[in-house]
Amino acid sequence: MYTQTNLFGDDLSEEKSIIYESIEEAEQAAIERIKLASQFSEYYYHAPILIAYSGGKDSDVLLRLVQKSGVKYEVIHSVTTLDAPETNRHVNEVFERERERGERCLNCEVSPFRVGCSKL
């Protein structure tokens, strides 16, 4: 019999729901998962976790959770020609604050004519 598992060895063969009693409990569970992901990254890649940052609200929440976790991390944003100017401004503002905190931020340009990353 085949058992489907995730990276952490959890059995995924049956659908499971997790219900949290409070937002604080859900937040703490997310932070614990971030810490575990950081341990994997450090162990297997000898590098901090890499946070893909789009500039949207979900990315803002993820970045805040990673900050609260206290793990080492880097942030990357892929600039496309489809991003709204407001999104690009927000990303630049967030990256400036992250740099002031001492975090490494990469801004990658992805277009048919050029692919490259630069430190922001």
C-alpha positions in Angstrom: 0.0 0.0 0.0 1.3 3.4 -0.9 1.2 6.1 1.7 1.5 9.7 0.6 3.6 11.8 3.0 4.9 15.4 3.0 8.5 16.6 3.6 8.0 16.1 7.3 6.8 12.5 7.1 3.1 13.4 7.9 0.6 10.9 6.5 -1.5 12.6 3.8 -3.5 9.6 2.7 -6.5 10.8 4.6 -7.9 14.3 4.5 -7.3 16.1 7.7 -8.6 19.4 9.0 -6.9 21.4 11.7 -9.1 23.7 13.8 -7.5 26.2 16.0 -9.2 27.7 19.1 -7.8 31.2 18.5 -5.9 33.3 16.0 -3.0 33.2 18.5 -2.9 29.4 18.4 -2.9 29.4 14.6 -0.2 32.0 14.5 2.0 30.0 16.9 1.5 26.9 14.7 2.6 28.8 11.6 5.6 30.1 13.4 6.6 26.6 14.5 6.3 25.4 10.9 8.5 28.3 9.8 11.1 27.4 12.4 11.1 23.8 11.1 11.4 24.9 7.5 14.4 27.1 8.6 16.0 24.1 10.2 15.6 22.1 7.0 17.1 24.9 5.0 20.1 25.4 7.3 20.7 21.6 7.5 20.3 20.7 3.8 21.3 23.9 2.0 23.5 25.7 4.7 21.5 28.8 3.9 18.6 30.8 5.5 15.1 30.3 4.2 14.1 32.3 1.1 10.8 34.1 1.3 9.2 34.8 -2.1 7.6 38.2 -1.7 5.0 39.4 -4.2 4.0 42.6 -2.4 0.5 41.4 -1.7 -1.3 41.0 1.6 -0.5 37.3 1.9 3.2 38.1 1.4 3.0 40.8 4.1 1.5 38.3 6.6 4.1 35.6 5.7 6.9 38.1 6.1 5.6 39.2 9.5 5.3 35.6 10.7 8.9 34.9 9.6 10.0 38.0 11.5 8.2 36.9 14.6 9.8 33.4 14.4 13.3 34.9 14.8 14.8 32.7 12.1 17.4 33.8 9.5 15.8 34.6 6.2 16.2 36.3 2.8 13.5 38.0 0.8 13.2 37.8 -3.0 10.8 39.6 -5.3 10.4 38.9 -9.1 9.7 42.1 -11.0 7.6 41.5 -14.1 6.3 43.9 -16.6 2.8 43.2 -15.2 3.2 44.6 -11.7 1.3 47.7 -10.9 3.4 50.8 -10.0 1.8 50.8 -6.5 2.9 47.2 -5.9 6.5 48.1 -7.0 6.5 51.1 -4.6 5.2 48.9 -1.7 7.9 46.2 -2.4 10.6 48.9 -2.5 9.4 50.4 0.8 9.2 47.0 2.5 12.7 46.0 1.2 14.1 49.3 2.5 12.8 48.5 5.9 14.1 45.0 5.7 17.6 46.2 4.7 17.5 48.6 7.7 16.9 45.5 9.8 19.9 43.9 8.3 18.1 41.4 6.1 19.2 40.5 2.6 16.7 41.4 -0.1 16.9 40.5 -3.8 14.9 42.1 -6.6 14.9 39.9 -9.7 13.8 41.2 -13.1 12.1 38.6 -15.2 11.3 39.6 -18.8 11.8 38.1 -22.2 14.8 40.3 -22.6 16.5 40.0 -19.3 16.8 37.9 -16.2 18.9 39.0 -13.3 18.9 39.9 -9.6 20.2 42.8 -7.7 20.3 43.7 -4.1 17.8 46.3 -3.1 
